[in-house]
Structures are given as structure tokens and as C-alpha cells.
Amino acid sequence: MGCRKALLVAVFFCLLFSQGCTYRAWYDGFQERQRQECYQNRGHDEVKQCLDRMNITTYDEYEKDLENSKRQSK
């Protein structure tokens, strides 16, 4: 494992455990991992396209959308 990859894994787990393993920490960690994958071995245009496809939303937006979906399905 390269130094950069090891650092990313360490940052991911620090974020995860510093926030007490909450759903928000998991959500943020997975989004950060997706962002990092966009930057691996890609040119500028490919990175931009990858990030655009990610549909990045904050955890608060995610929770709000989830609640709205639950209300509509009742």
C-alpha cells in the first residue's frame, strides 16, 4: 500500500472514530472515499466528470430527503 493510500485510510478511520461511529461519520467517510477515488490516476477533465457524477449532498440534506421520502410513502 502506497503512502498516500495509507494516509487516506488513516484519515478515514480518524474521522470515523472521532465522531463516535455515528451514521454521519459513516456517511462522510464514504463520501470522502468516493472523492479520493475520483482523483486516482485521472486527468483534470476525468476528475471533474467523476466528481459531477457523485451527487454530493451533506448528511443533513440526506436526512431531510430521507424523512420526506418516508412521509410520502405513508
C-alpha positions as CSV (number, residue, x, y, z in Angstrom):
1,M,0.0,0.0,0.0
2,G,1.4,3.4,-1.0
3,C,1.9,6.2,1.5
4,R,-0.9,8.2,0.0
5,K,-3.4,5.3,0.3
6,A,-2.3,4.6,3.8
7,L,-2.8,8.2,4.7
8,L,-6.3,8.2,3.2
9,V,-7.2,5.1,5.2
10,A,-5.9,6.6,8.4
11,V,-7.8,9.9,7.8
12,F,-11.0,7.9,7.1
13,F,-10.7,5.9,10.3
14,C,-9.8,9.0,12.3
15,L,-12.9,10.8,11.0
16,L,-15.0,7.7,11.7
17,F,-13.8,7.2,15.3
18,S,-13.5,10.8,16.3
19,Q,-17.3,11.2,15.6
20,G,-18.3,8.2,17.7
21,C,-19.2,5.9,14.8
22,T,-22.4,7.8,14.1
23,Y,-24.3,7.5,10.9
24,R,-23.0,10.9,9.9
25,A,-19.4,9.7,10.3
26,W,-20.0,6.7,8.1
27,Y,-21.8,8.9,5.5
28,D,-19.0,11.5,5.5
29,G,-16.3,8.7,5.3
30,F,-17.9,7.0,2.4
31,Q,-18.3,10.3,0.5
32,E,-14.6,11.2,1.2
33,R,-13.6,7.8,-0.1
34,Q,-15.6,8.4,-3.3
35,R,-14.0,11.8,-3.8
36,Q,-10.5,10.3,-3.4
37,E,-11.3,7.6,-6.0
38,C,-12.1,10.3,-8.5
39,Y,-8.6,11.7,-8.1
40,Q,-6.7,8.5,-8.6
41,N,-4.9,8.2,-11.9
42,R,-7.1,10.6,-13.8
43,G,-6.7,13.7,-15.8
44,H,-8.3,17.0,-14.9
45,D,-11.3,16.5,-17.2
46,E,-11.9,13.0,-15.9
47,V,-11.7,14.1,-12.3
48,K,-14.3,16.8,-12.9
49,Q,-16.7,14.4,-14.6
50,C,-16.3,11.8,-11.8
51,L,-17.0,14.5,-9.1
52,D,-20.0,15.7,-11.1
53,R,-21.5,12.2,-11.2
54,M,-21.1,11.7,-7.4
55,N,-24.2,13.7,-6.5
56,I,-22.6,15.1,-3.3
57,T,-25.1,16.0,-0.6
58,T,-24.4,16.8,3.0
59,Y,-25.6,14.4,5.7
60,D,-28.3,17.0,6.8
61,E,-29.6,17.1,3.2
62,Y,-29.6,13.3,3.1
63,E,-31.6,13.1,6.3
64,K,-34.1,15.6,5.1
65,D,-34.6,13.8,1.8
66,L,-35.0,10.5,3.7
67,E,-37.6,12.0,6.0
68,N,-39.5,13.4,3.1
69,S,-39.4,10.1,1.3
70,K,-40.7,8.3,4.4
71,R,-43.6,10.8,4.7
72,Q,-44.6,10.5,1.1
73,S,-44.6,6.7,1.2
74,K,-47.1,6.6,4.1
